[in-house]
Each structure stands twice: as C-alpha cells, then as structure tokens.
Amino acid sequence: MEKLFSNIRSIIGLFVVVLSFTFLFLLLKIDIPTGNKDILQIAAGIILGSMAGVIGYYFGSSKNESDKAKTDQINRMDPPPAPSQSVVDQVIKQS
C-alpha cells in the first residue's frame, strides 16, 4: 500500500493521459448531437487542459523546479564539523 502512495502522482498522470486519448478517440468515432456539442467542448477543454498540466509537470518547468529544490536541499546540509585542535595535534605527532 505504501508503494501505491509513493507513486500516486504517476498513477494520476497516467490516468489523465489515458482518459484524454480515450476521449479524443471517442470524439472522432461517435456522431455528436447538435444539442450536446457545447457540453462536450467544455468537457474536452477540461480533460485536455488536465493533460497539458500533466505533460507540463513531467517535462516542463515544474519538473525542473522540483529537481532544483532537491538539489538545494542537499546543498543546504551542514558540513561536517572541523576536527578539534587536539585531534590535529595527535595526527601531526603520529606523522
């Protein structure tokens, strides 16, 4: 179950893309009554807009920003403490 939650963004993204292509396929194959044309255009805008958001996240600036945030977090980690003077003296004496 934990594996599912760690990949939930990918699963939702895949669902949106599959839904978009299915919707487009059905629009091409089914005759649309004139009275329903407006509502289908609205639905197409919502679904295809969602697909654009998914593509933008995975291949656009959002992906780069999340990668940059991870890099920044790694760069902000505290450096290891400097050795104390007594440790330095011991190393010099052993040499």
DRENVEX-311211 format. One record per residue: residue in three letters; x, y, z negated of N, C-alpha, C in turn. Coordinates in steps of 0.1 Angstrom, whole numbers, plus 5000, padded with zeros to 4 digits. Atoms other than C-alpha are relative to their C-alpha. Layout:
AlaXYZXYZXYZ ...
This chain:
Met500849885000500050005000500950135000 Glu499149885001502950244992500650025014 Lys499549994987504350175027499050085009 Leu501049934992501050295042500050154997 Phe500149855004501050625023501350075004 Ser498849934995504650695033500050035015 Asn500149984985503750665070498750065004 Ile501349964997500350835068500050115011 Arg499949904990501451135089500149945014 Ser499850074987502550905117498749935004 Ile501250074997499350705115498950095004 Ile501049904996497151005116500350065014 Gly499649954987499151145145499749905011 Leu500350104990498850825164498549995003 Phe501450004998495150815158499450125008 Val500549894993494651165171500449995015 Val499650014986496651095203499249895007 Val500850114994494750765210498650065002 Leu501349954999491450945203499950105012 Ser499949904989492451225227500049945014 Phe499950074988493350995255498749925003 Thr501350074998490150785250498950105004 Phe501049904997488051095250500250055015 Leu499849954986489651225283499649895010 Phe500450114991489250875299498549995001 Leu501550004999485550875290499450115007 Leu500549884992485051225303500149985015 Leu499850024986486351115336499149895006 Lys500750114996484350795338498550014998 Ile501449995003480950895324499450135006 Asp500749874996478551145340499450074988 Ile500449935011477751415316498750085004 Pro501249924998474151555314500350154999 Thr499849855000473951935320499850064986 Gly500349955013472451995286501049974989 Asn499050045009475351825268501450055003 Lys498749954995478151995287500750094990 Asp499449905009478652275262500649934988 Ile499550065012478952055232501249915002 Leu498950084996481351825250501350085002 Gln498949914998483552115259500650054987 Ile499649965013483652225223500849884993 Ala499350125006484551865212501349985007 Ala498750024993487251845239501050104995 Gly499149905006488752175226500549964987 Ile499650045013488852045191501049885000 Ile499250125000490251705199501450035007 Leu498749974993492851835224500850104993 Gly499249915008493852115201500749924988 Ser499450085010494451855174501249925005 Met498950074994496651655198501150095002 Ala499049904998498551975206500850024987 Gly499449985013499152015169501049884996 Val499250125003500451655165501350015009 Ile498850004992502851695195500950124996 Gly499249895005503952035182500849974987 Tyr499450045013504751885148501249915003 Tyr498950104998506751585161501150055009 Phe499049974990508551755189500350155000 Gly499949865000508352125181500750064988 Ser499349925010509452385156499749944986 Ser500250065014507752215126500949894997 Lys499050115003509951915130501350054997 Asn498749945003513052135132500050064986 Glu500149945013511852325101500149904989 Ser499950105011511352005081501449944999 Asp498750045001514751885091501050104994 Lys499149905006516352215082499750014985 Ala500350005015514552205048500849894993 Lys499350115006516051865041501550034999 Thr498649965000519551995051500350104990 Asp499849895010519152305030500049944986 Gln500150065013518152085000501349934997 Ile498850075003521251875004501250104998 Asn499049905001523452185008499950074986 Arg500249935012522052334976500449924988 Met499650085012523152044954501250054994 Asp498949945007525552144928501349915003 Pro498850074998529152054935500549934987 Pro499650075012530851814911500950104991 Pro499249915008532451984881501549995002 Ala498650004998536052074883500649924988 Pro499450075011538351854862500550094989 Ser499549925011539351984828501550015001 Gln498549985000542952114823500749884995 Ser499250115006543851824801500149885010 Val500050114990542951574829501150035011 Val499049964991545051774853501449984995 Asp498750025007547951774828500449855000 Gln499750145001547751394824500449955014 Val499650044987547851344862501450055004 Ile498749954997550851564865501149934992 Lys499150075008552651384837500349865005 Gln499850144995552051044853500850005013 Ser499349994987553551164886501450004999 
